[in-house]
Amino acid sequence: MLDVLTGFAVVGVAIFIGYILGRINLLGEHARFVLSRLTFFVLSPFLLFVVLARADIHSLFSALLPVSAIAAIAVMLVYTVIARVFWRRSVGNTLIGALSAGQVNSNNIGIPLSLYLLGSAAYPAPVILLQLLIFTPISMAILDAVTTGQRKMLPLVRRTATNPIVIGSVLGTLVSVSGIEVPEIVMAPTELIANACVPVLLISYGISLHGQRVLSTAGHRADVLLASALKLFAMPAIAWFVAAFVFSLSPTDILIVVVLAALPTAQNVFNYSQRYGIGEAISRDTVFITTIGCVPALLLLLLLLA
């Protein structure tokens, strides 16, 4: 139990430090803007390259991948239908809300918790692959189209293909699949930069919490509550059903996919919303609620399935 709480304590301390920095305004009024761009354009691509390059190819394409994909796509579709059809939300806000409901924090929370709870840090690799090579390029293309007004396919494909996060993810996957040994003289500085991503991202998130109250942004409370409910309850339930009754996975693999599905909303969603200036309140509040709420959710799931 102590190991489980350790993973959240590490994340919580970094966020709290960011909140204090925002409260005393140590980094100035442009801190959030600078840190978000630093994370998006530099640190995240390096981290994603390192994570995927070092991932075991067999774990990347295991049976966990289709189960995680079905669970994520299902909750994102549910959110999209409700937000677009019934609430008439914009495309950008709907996308950020859908990602908040279905994209999990498989990296800076998923990896340590997978190690503490499940005994291996490799289990989140298929989810990381799914989110970075499928969800991210599609999301970047839509956000680029929304913010630039560009509707032609070729410019959108070009912008997506040159997105640093997509480039880092693709290169890391190619290294893992091909089995290429990256020289230490290249890998060492790459890891140095990559290791800065998680703390900077969490500190940036902590800074954004200063002066804000959860569910305080009018017009977005329903979006946050829907995304949080889908993330914490619907997604693990769907993962359990698909793993047990569709793919007939072993009890151990069922536990793995359910735990991964119950992880909180990815910090990257908040990073994307900051970068494009869309749905920031939705992603920020959903990250906060699901990060707090997944602690009792995970403990309950462990009691039921372990």
C-alpha positions as CSV (number, residue, x, y, z in Angstrom):
1,M,0.0,0.0,0.0
2,L,2.9,2.4,0.8
3,D,4.4,1.8,-2.6
4,V,1.1,2.7,-4.3
5,L,0.9,6.0,-2.4
6,T,4.5,6.7,-3.2
7,G,3.8,7.0,-6.9
8,F,1.1,9.6,-6.2
9,A,3.2,11.4,-3.6
10,V,6.0,12.0,-6.2
11,V,3.5,13.5,-8.6
12,G,1.8,15.5,-5.9
13,V,5.0,17.1,-4.6
14,A,5.9,18.3,-8.1
15,I,2.5,19.8,-8.6
16,F,2.5,21.4,-5.2
17,I,5.9,23.0,-5.9
18,G,4.4,24.4,-9.2
19,Y,1.5,25.8,-7.3
20,I,3.8,27.6,-4.8
21,L,5.8,29.0,-7.7
22,G,2.6,30.3,-9.2
23,R,1.5,31.7,-5.9
24,I,4.6,33.7,-5.3
25,N,5.0,34.5,-9.0
26,L,8.7,33.5,-8.9
27,L,8.9,32.8,-12.6
28,G,6.9,35.8,-13.8
29,E,3.7,36.2,-15.7
30,H,4.9,34.3,-18.8
31,A,5.9,31.1,-16.9
32,R,3.0,29.0,-18.0
33,F,3.4,29.9,-21.6
34,V,7.2,29.3,-21.7
35,L,7.0,26.0,-19.8
36,S,4.2,24.7,-21.9
37,R,6.1,25.4,-25.1
38,L,9.3,24.0,-23.7
39,T,7.5,20.8,-22.8
40,F,5.6,20.5,-26.0
41,F,8.4,21.3,-28.5
42,V,11.4,19.9,-26.7
43,L,11.0,17.8,-23.6
44,S,8.1,15.6,-24.5
45,P,9.5,14.5,-27.9
46,F,12.7,13.5,-26.2
47,L,10.9,11.6,-23.4
48,L,8.6,9.8,-25.9
49,F,11.5,8.7,-28.0
50,V,13.3,7.3,-25.0
51,V,10.3,5.5,-23.6
52,L,9.3,3.9,-26.9
53,A,12.9,3.1,-28.0
54,R,13.5,1.2,-24.8
55,A,10.2,-0.7,-24.9
56,D,10.1,-4.4,-25.5
57,I,8.7,-5.0,-29.0
58,H,6.7,-8.0,-27.7
59,S,5.1,-5.9,-25.0
60,L,4.3,-3.1,-27.5
61,F,2.1,-5.4,-29.6
62,S,0.7,-7.7,-26.9
63,A,-3.0,-8.6,-26.4
64,L,-3.2,-5.6,-24.1
65,L,-3.2,-3.2,-27.0
66,P,-6.6,-4.0,-28.6
67,V,-8.3,-4.1,-25.2
68,S,-6.9,-0.8,-24.3
69,A,-7.8,0.6,-27.7
70,I,-11.4,-0.5,-27.5
71,A,-11.9,0.9,-24.0
72,A,-10.4,4.2,-24.9
73,I,-12.2,4.6,-28.2
74,A,-15.6,3.6,-26.6
75,V,-15.5,6.3,-23.9
76,M,-14.2,9.0,-26.3
77,L,-17.1,8.2,-28.7
78,V,-19.6,8.4,-25.8
79,Y,-18.2,11.8,-24.8
80,T,-18.2,13.1,-28.3
81,V,-21.8,12.1,-29.0
82,I,-23.0,13.8,-25.8
83,A,-20.9,16.9,-26.2
84,R,-21.5,17.5,-29.9
85,V,-25.1,16.2,-30.4
86,F,-26.7,17.2,-27.1
87,W,-24.6,20.0,-25.7
88,R,-23.5,21.6,-29.0
89,R,-19.9,22.0,-27.9
90,S,-17.2,23.2,-30.4
91,V,-15.0,20.7,-32.2
92,G,-11.9,21.8,-30.2
93,N,-13.6,21.6,-26.8
94,T,-15.2,18.3,-27.7
95,L,-11.8,16.9,-28.7
96,I,-10.1,18.0,-25.5
97,G,-13.0,16.6,-23.4
98,A,-12.9,13.3,-25.3
99,L,-9.1,13.0,-24.8
100,S,-9.6,13.9,-21.1
101,A,-12.1,11.0,-20.8
102,G,-10.0,8.4,-22.8
103,Q,-6.3,9.2,-22.7
104,V,-4.6,7.9,-19.6
105,N,-1.5,9.1,-17.8
106,S,0.4,6.0,-18.9
107,N,3.8,7.6,-18.6
108,N,4.6,9.7,-15.5
109,I,2.0,8.0,-13.3
110,G,1.4,4.8,-15.3
111,I,5.0,3.6,-15.4
112,P,5.8,4.0,-11.6
113,L,2.4,2.7,-10.6
114,S,2.7,-0.3,-12.9
115,L,6.0,-1.1,-11.3
116,Y,4.6,-0.7,-7.8
117,L,1.3,-2.4,-8.3
118,L,1.9,-4.9,-11.0
119,G,5.6,-5.7,-10.7
120,S,6.8,-4.4,-14.1
121,A,7.2,-1.0,-15.7
122,A,6.7,-2.4,-19.2
123,Y,2.9,-2.9,-19.0
124,P,1.9,0.7,-20.0
125,A,4.0,0.4,-23.3
126,P,1.1,-0.7,-25.5
127,V,-1.1,2.2,-24.2
128,I,1.8,4.6,-24.8
129,L,2.1,3.3,-28.3
130,L,-1.6,3.6,-28.9
131,Q,-1.9,7.1,-27.7
132,L,1.3,8.5,-29.3
133,L,1.0,6.8,-32.8
134,I,-2.7,6.9,-33.3
135,F,-4.5,9.4,-30.9
136,T,-1.8,12.1,-31.0
137,P,-1.4,12.5,-34.8
138,I,-5.2,12.6,-35.2
139,S,-5.6,15.0,-32.4
140,M,-2.8,17.3,-33.6
141,A,-4.3,17.4,-37.1
142,I,-7.8,18.3,-35.7
143,L,-6.4,21.0,-33.4
144,D,-4.2,22.4,-36.2
145,A,-7.3,22.6,-38.4
146,V,-9.4,24.2,-35.7
147,T,-6.8,26.9,-34.8
148,T,-5.4,27.7,-38.3
149,G,-8.6,27.3,-40.2
150,Q,-6.8,25.0,-42.6
151,R,-9.0,22.4,-44.2
152,K,-6.9,21.1,-47.1
153,M,-5.5,17.6,-46.4
154,L,-1.9,18.0,-47.6
155,P,-1.0,21.0,-45.4
156,L,-2.6,19.2,-42.4
157,V,-0.7,16.0,-43.1
158,R,2.5,18.1,-43.4
159,R,1.9,19.9,-40.1
160,T,1.1,16.7,-38.3
161,A,4.1,14.8,-39.7
162,T,6.4,17.7,-38.6
163,N,4.9,17.9,-35.1
164,P,7.8,17.3,-32.7
165,I,5.7,14.9,-30.5
166,V,4.8,12.8,-33.5
167,I,8.3,12.7,-34.7
168,G,9.7,11.6,-31.3
169,S,7.1,8.9,-31.0
170,V,7.7,7.5,-34.5
171,L,11.4,7.5,-34.2
172,G,11.3,5.8,-30.8
173,T,9.0,3.1,-32.2
174,L,11.2,2.5,-35.3
175,V,14.2,2.0,-33.0
176,S,12.3,-0.5,-30.9
177,V,10.9,-2.4,-33.9
178,S,14.2,-2.5,-35.8
179,G,16.3,-3.4,-32.8
180,I,18.8,-0.7,-33.6
181,E,21.3,0.0,-30.8
182,V,21.5,3.7,-30.3
183,P,25.1,4.7,-29.3
184,E,25.5,5.8,-25.7
185,I,27.0,9.1,-26.9
186,V,23.6,9.8,-28.5
187,M,21.4,8.2,-25.9
188,A,22.9,9.8,-22.8
189,P,22.2,13.4,-23.6
190,T,18.8,12.4,-25.0
191,E,17.9,10.8,-21.7
192,L,19.2,13.8,-19.8
193,I,16.7,16.1,-21.6
194,A,13.9,13.5,-21.5
195,N,14.2,13.2,-17.7
196,A,13.4,16.9,-17.4
197,C,10.0,16.4,-19.1
198,V,7.9,15.0,-16.3
199,P,8.9,17.4,-13.5
200,V,8.6,20.5,-15.8
201,L,5.2,19.3,-17.0
202,L,3.9,18.7,-13.5
203,I,5.3,22.1,-12.2
204,S,3.6,23.8,-15.2
205,Y,0.4,22.1,-14.2
206,G,0.8,23.2,-10.6
207,I,1.4,26.8,-11.7
208,S,-1.9,26.7,-13.7
209,L,-3.8,25.7,-10.5
210,H,-2.9,28.9,-8.7
211,G,-5.9,31.2,-8.7
212,Q,-8.2,28.5,-10.0
213,R,-10.8,26.4,-8.3
214,V,-12.0,23.1,-9.6
215,L,-15.3,23.4,-11.5
216,S,-15.2,27.1,-11.2
217,T,-15.3,27.8,-14.9
218,A,-18.9,28.5,-15.9
219,G,-20.1,26.5,-18.9
220,H,-17.6,23.6,-18.5
221,R,-18.7,21.9,-15.3
222,A,-20.8,19.3,-17.1
223,D,-17.9,18.6,-19.5
224,V,-15.5,18.0,-16.6
225,L,-17.9,15.8,-14.6
226,L,-18.8,13.7,-17.7
227,A,-15.1,13.2,-18.7
228,S,-14.1,12.4,-15.1
229,A,-17.0,9.8,-14.7
230,L,-16.1,8.1,-18.0
231,K,-12.4,8.0,-17.1
232,L,-12.8,6.7,-13.6
233,F,-15.8,4.3,-13.9
234,A,-16.8,3.6,-17.5
235,M,-13.3,3.0,-19.0
236,P,-12.2,0.4,-16.4
237,A,-15.6,-1.4,-16.7
238,I,-15.3,-1.6,-20.5
239,A,-11.7,-2.8,-20.3
240,W,-12.7,-5.5,-17.8
241,F,-15.7,-6.7,-20.0
242,V,-13.7,-6.7,-23.2
243,A,-10.7,-8.4,-21.6
244,A,-12.7,-11.1,-19.9
245,F,-15.5,-11.9,-22.3
246,V,-14.2,-10.9,-25.7
247,F,-10.5,-11.7,-25.6
248,S,-10.7,-14.2,-22.7
249,L,-7.5,-13.0,-21.2
250,S,-6.0,-14.5,-18.1
251,P,-6.9,-13.0,-14.7
252,T,-3.4,-11.4,-14.5
253,D,-3.8,-9.7,-17.9
254,I,-7.4,-8.6,-17.0
255,L,-6.0,-6.9,-13.8
256,I,-3.3,-5.2,-15.9
257,V,-5.7,-3.7,-18.5
258,V,-8.2,-2.6,-15.9
259,V,-5.5,-0.9,-13.8
260,L,-4.2,0.9,-16.9
261,A,-7.7,2.0,-17.8
262,A,-8.3,3.4,-14.3
263,L,-5.2,5.7,-14.5
264,P,-6.0,9.4,-14.4
265,T,-6.2,11.7,-17.4
266,A,-2.9,12.2,-19.2
267,Q,-1.0,15.4,-18.4
268,N,-0.3,15.6,-22.1
269,V,-4.0,16.5,-22.7
270,F,-3.5,19.6,-20.6
271,N,-0.3,20.3,-22.4
272,Y,-2.1,20.2,-25.8
273,S,-4.9,22.4,-24.5
274,Q,-2.4,25.0,-23.3
275,R,-0.5,24.8,-26.6
276,Y,-3.5,25.4,-28.7
277,G,-5.5,27.5,-26.3
278,I,-8.5,25.2,-26.4
279,G,-10.4,23.6,-23.5
280,E,-7.8,24.4,-20.9
281,A,-10.4,24.5,-18.0
282,I,-11.8,21.1,-19.1
283,S,-8.4,19.3,-19.2
284,R,-7.1,21.0,-16.1
285,D,-10.0,20.2,-13.9
286,T,-10.4,16.6,-15.3
287,V,-6.7,15.9,-14.6
288,F,-7.1,17.1,-11.1
289,I,-10.3,15.2,-10.3
290,T,-9.2,11.9,-11.9
291,T,-5.7,12.1,-10.3
292,I,-7.4,12.4,-6.9
293,G,-10.2,10.0,-7.7
294,C,-8.2,7.2,-9.1
295,V,-6.5,6.4,-5.8
296,P,-9.7,4.9,-4.2
297,A,-10.7,3.5,-7.6
298,L,-7.4,1.6,-8.0
299,L,-7.5,0.3,-4.5
300,L,-11.0,-1.0,-5.0
301,L,-10.1,-2.6,-8.3
302,L,-7.1,-4.3,-6.7
303,L,-9.3,-5.7,-4.0
304,L,-11.8,-7.0,-6.5
305,L,-9.4,-8.4,-9.1
306,A,-6.1,-9.1,-7.4
